[in-house]
């Protein structure tokens, strides 16, 4: 245990920015998991007497234009953003891996068609493509996850899935050459495929942060998760600056 803490302190001293980012991410995850324990007010309860209330001892971050506690909405919004980030990243990686496997294994005109489709998707910025998909699908939690996952697919499809496919094809050829027809080739391919999981995990971690930022942008524009669910972007959008200016507390 002491060795692990020593290694953690060494990494924190050597990479201070990474340590700060890890601490912020840890606080974000803890706030999402224990939102009920660190808040007092219901994030969906409105109170007209508290409309645009200034920060106070009772309401640390004040209240929004519906009288809802901003701190509670941010804490519970972290849970929503975390769920969207995990769901969109998992969905994008799943379809990206499947697309890369099909493209790398079949090759030929299938590979050419898939690569050109990926070029089209990558021609647009991820946020712009997610904005288009969210506008087409409509605002909801499920549609937001799908809209964010689609721009992540081409980035995953071009990393390591093609190497998985090459490993699978090599294992199948070896299995056929050895005359082992009773054992499934996938059993031979699985250990090799696991060797290439590292870059996919790194990419998934990076795309997780991008998914949360895109979700916040969509919610800020009103195309993400609808009210009264409190995503982070919606908390930034409400109250608006012109209404805040009319309140002396702000």
C-alpha positions as CSV (number, residue, x, y, z in Angstrom):
1,X,0.0,0.0,0.0
2,X,2.8,2.4,0.9
3,X,4.5,1.6,-2.5
4,X,1.3,2.6,-4.3
5,X,0.9,5.9,-2.4
6,X,4.6,6.6,-3.1
7,X,4.1,5.9,-6.8
8,X,1.0,8.2,-6.8
9,X,2.9,11.0,-5.1
10,X,5.8,10.6,-7.7
11,X,3.3,10.9,-10.6
12,X,1.6,13.9,-9.0
13,X,5.0,15.7,-8.7
14,X,6.1,14.8,-12.2
15,X,2.8,15.5,-13.9
16,X,1.1,18.2,-11.8
17,X,-1.5,19.1,-14.5
18,X,-2.5,15.5,-14.9
19,X,-2.8,15.2,-11.1
20,X,-5.1,18.3,-11.0
21,X,-7.2,16.9,-13.9
22,X,-7.5,13.5,-12.1
23,X,-8.5,15.3,-8.9
24,X,-11.2,17.3,-10.7
25,X,-12.5,14.1,-12.4
26,X,-12.6,12.3,-9.1
27,X,-14.6,15.1,-7.5
28,X,-17.0,15.0,-10.5
29,X,-17.5,11.3,-10.2
30,X,-18.0,11.5,-6.4
31,X,-20.5,14.3,-6.8
32,X,-22.4,12.3,-9.4
33,X,-22.5,9.1,-7.2
34,X,-23.3,10.8,-3.9
35,X,-25.5,13.7,-5.0
36,X,-28.2,12.8,-2.5
37,X,-25.7,13.0,0.3
38,X,-24.1,16.3,-0.5
39,X,-27.3,18.3,-1.3
40,X,-30.2,19.4,0.7
41,X,-32.8,20.6,-1.8
42,X,-34.5,18.7,-4.6
43,X,-33.1,19.9,-8.0
44,X,-36.6,19.8,-9.5
45,X,-38.5,21.7,-6.8
46,X,-39.5,25.2,-7.7
47,X,-40.1,28.2,-5.4
48,X,-41.2,31.5,-6.8
49,X,-40.0,33.3,-3.7
50,X,-36.4,32.3,-4.5
51,X,-36.4,33.3,-8.1
52,X,-32.9,34.4,-9.1
53,X,-31.9,34.5,-5.4
54,X,-28.3,35.4,-4.7
55,X,-25.9,33.0,-3.1
56,X,-26.4,32.6,0.6
57,X,-25.8,30.3,3.5
58,X,-28.9,28.3,2.6
59,X,-28.3,28.3,-1.1
60,X,-24.6,28.3,-1.8
61,X,-24.9,29.0,-5.5
62,X,-28.2,30.9,-5.4
63,X,-31.3,29.9,-7.3
64,X,-32.3,29.9,-11.0
65,X,-35.2,31.7,-12.7
66,X,-37.6,29.1,-11.4
67,X,-36.4,29.2,-7.8
68,X,-34.5,25.9,-8.0
69,X,-31.3,25.5,-6.0
70,X,-28.4,25.8,-8.4
71,X,-26.0,23.8,-6.3
72,X,-28.4,20.8,-6.2
73,X,-28.9,21.0,-10.0
74,X,-25.2,21.0,-10.7
75,X,-24.6,18.0,-8.4
76,X,-27.4,16.0,-9.9
77,X,-26.5,17.3,-13.4
78,X,-23.1,15.7,-12.9
79,X,-24.8,12.3,-12.7
80,X,-26.7,13.0,-16.0
81,X,-23.5,14.1,-17.7
82,X,-21.6,11.1,-16.5
83,X,-24.4,8.8,-17.7
84,X,-24.4,10.4,-21.1
85,X,-20.6,10.3,-21.4
86,X,-20.4,6.6,-20.5
87,X,-23.3,5.7,-22.7
88,X,-22.2,7.7,-25.8
89,X,-18.6,6.5,-25.4
90,X,-19.6,2.8,-25.0
91,X,-22.0,3.0,-28.0
92,X,-19.5,4.8,-30.2
93,X,-16.7,2.3,-29.4
94,X,-19.0,-0.6,-29.9
95,X,-20.1,0.4,-33.4
96,X,-16.6,1.8,-34.2
97,X,-15.0,-1.6,-33.4
98,X,-17.7,-3.5,-35.4
99,X,-17.2,-1.2,-38.4
100,X,-13.4,-1.5,-38.2
101,X,-13.6,-5.3,-37.9
102,X,-15.9,-5.6,-41.0
103,X,-13.7,-3.2,-43.0
104,X,-10.4,-4.8,-42.0
105,X,-11.6,-8.4,-42.3
106,X,-13.5,-8.3,-45.6
107,X,-11.3,-5.7,-47.4
108,X,-11.8,-4.9,-51.0
109,X,-14.7,-2.8,-52.0
110,X,-16.3,-3.1,-48.6
111,X,-13.2,-1.6,-47.0
112,X,-13.2,1.1,-49.6
113,X,-16.8,1.9,-49.0
114,X,-16.4,2.0,-45.2
115,X,-13.3,4.2,-45.4
116,X,-15.1,6.7,-47.6
117,X,-18.0,6.8,-45.2
118,X,-15.6,7.4,-42.4
119,X,-14.0,10.3,-44.4
120,X,-17.4,11.9,-44.8
121,X,-18.1,11.6,-41.0
122,X,-14.7,13.0,-40.2
123,X,-15.1,15.9,-42.6
124,X,-17.4,17.5,-40.0
125,X,-16.3,18.5,-36.5
126,X,-17.7,16.2,-33.9
127,X,-19.7,19.0,-32.2
128,X,-21.2,20.1,-35.5
129,X,-22.2,16.5,-36.5
130,X,-23.7,15.9,-33.0
131,X,-25.6,19.2,-33.4
132,X,-27.1,18.1,-36.7
133,X,-28.0,14.6,-35.3
134,X,-29.5,16.1,-32.2
135,X,-31.6,18.5,-34.2
136,X,-32.8,15.6,-36.4
137,X,-33.5,13.2,-33.6
138,X,-35.1,15.6,-31.1
139,X,-34.3,16.4,-27.5
140,X,-34.3,13.4,-25.1
141,X,-31.8,11.4,-23.1
142,X,-31.6,8.5,-25.5
143,X,-31.4,10.7,-28.6
144,X,-28.6,12.8,-27.0
145,X,-26.6,9.6,-26.4
146,X,-27.0,8.5,-29.9
147,X,-26.3,11.9,-31.4
148,X,-23.0,12.1,-29.5
149,X,-22.0,8.5,-30.2
150,X,-22.3,8.9,-34.0
151,X,-19.4,11.4,-34.3
152,X,-17.2,9.1,-32.1
153,X,-17.6,6.1,-34.4
154,X,-15.1,7.1,-37.2
155,X,-12.3,7.9,-34.7
156,X,-12.6,4.4,-33.1
157,X,-13.0,2.6,-36.4
158,X,-9.6,3.8,-37.6
159,X,-7.5,3.0,-34.5
160,X,-7.1,-0.7,-33.6
161,X,-10.1,-2.6,-34.9
162,X,-8.3,-3.2,-38.2
163,X,-5.5,-4.8,-36.3
164,X,-8.0,-7.0,-34.5
165,X,-9.3,-8.0,-37.9
166,X,-5.8,-8.9,-39.2
167,X,-5.2,-10.9,-36.0
168,X,-8.5,-12.7,-36.5
169,X,-7.7,-13.5,-40.2
170,X,-4.3,-14.8,-39.3
171,X,-5.7,-17.0,-36.6
172,X,-8.3,-18.3,-39.0
173,X,-5.7,-19.1,-41.6
174,X,-3.5,-20.9,-39.1
175,X,-6.5,-22.8,-37.8
176,X,-7.5,-23.9,-41.3
177,X,-3.9,-24.8,-42.2
178,X,-3.6,-26.9,-39.1
179,X,-6.8,-28.8,-40.0
180,X,-8.4,-27.9,-36.6
181,X,-12.0,-27.7,-37.8
182,X,-13.6,-28.4,-34.5
183,X,-12.2,-25.5,-32.6
184,X,-13.7,-22.1,-33.3
185,X,-11.2,-19.6,-34.8
186,X,-12.5,-16.9,-32.6
187,X,-11.0,-18.7,-29.6
188,X,-7.6,-18.4,-31.2
189,X,-8.2,-14.7,-32.2
190,X,-9.3,-13.5,-28.8
191,X,-5.9,-13.5,-27.0
192,X,-4.4,-11.6,-29.9
193,X,-7.2,-9.1,-30.0
194,X,-6.8,-8.4,-26.3
195,X,-3.2,-7.3,-27.0
196,X,-4.5,-4.4,-29.0
197,X,-7.0,-3.2,-26.4
198,X,-4.7,-0.6,-24.9
199,X,-5.0,2.1,-27.6
200,X,-8.8,1.6,-27.7
201,X,-9.0,2.2,-23.9
202,X,-6.9,5.4,-24.2
203,X,-9.1,6.6,-27.1
204,X,-12.2,5.8,-25.2
205,X,-11.0,7.8,-22.2
206,X,-10.3,10.8,-24.3
207,X,-13.6,10.5,-26.1
208,X,-15.4,10.3,-22.8
209,X,-14.4,13.9,-21.9
210,X,-15.3,15.0,-25.4
211,X,-18.8,13.4,-25.0
212,X,-19.4,15.3,-21.8
213,X,-18.4,18.6,-23.4
214,X,-20.6,18.0,-26.4
215,X,-23.5,17.1,-24.2
216,X,-23.1,20.4,-22.3
217,X,-23.0,22.3,-25.6
218,X,-26.2,20.6,-26.9
219,X,-28.0,21.3,-23.6
220,X,-26.9,24.9,-23.6
221,X,-28.4,25.3,-27.1
222,X,-31.6,23.6,-26.1
223,X,-31.0,20.5,-28.2
224,X,-29.9,18.1,-25.5
225,X,-31.7,16.7,-22.6
226,X,-35.0,18.5,-22.0
227,X,-36.2,20.1,-18.8
228,X,-36.6,19.3,-15.9
229,X,-33.6,17.0,-16.0
230,X,-30.6,19.1,-14.9
231,X,-27.7,18.6,-17.3
232,X,-24.7,20.9,-16.9
233,X,-25.3,22.9,-20.1
234,X,-28.9,23.7,-19.2
235,X,-27.7,25.0,-15.8
236,X,-25.4,27.4,-17.6
237,X,-28.2,28.5,-20.0
238,X,-30.6,29.4,-17.2
239,X,-30.9,32.1,-15.9
240,X,-30.0,34.3,-18.8
241,X,-27.8,37.3,-18.5
242,X,-30.6,39.8,-19.2
243,X,-32.7,38.4,-16.4
244,X,-29.8,38.3,-14.0
245,X,-29.0,42.0,-14.6
246,X,-32.4,42.9,-13.2
247,X,-31.6,41.3,-9.8
248,X,-29.4,43.2,-7.4
249,X,-27.9,40.0,-5.9
250,X,-26.4,39.1,-9.3
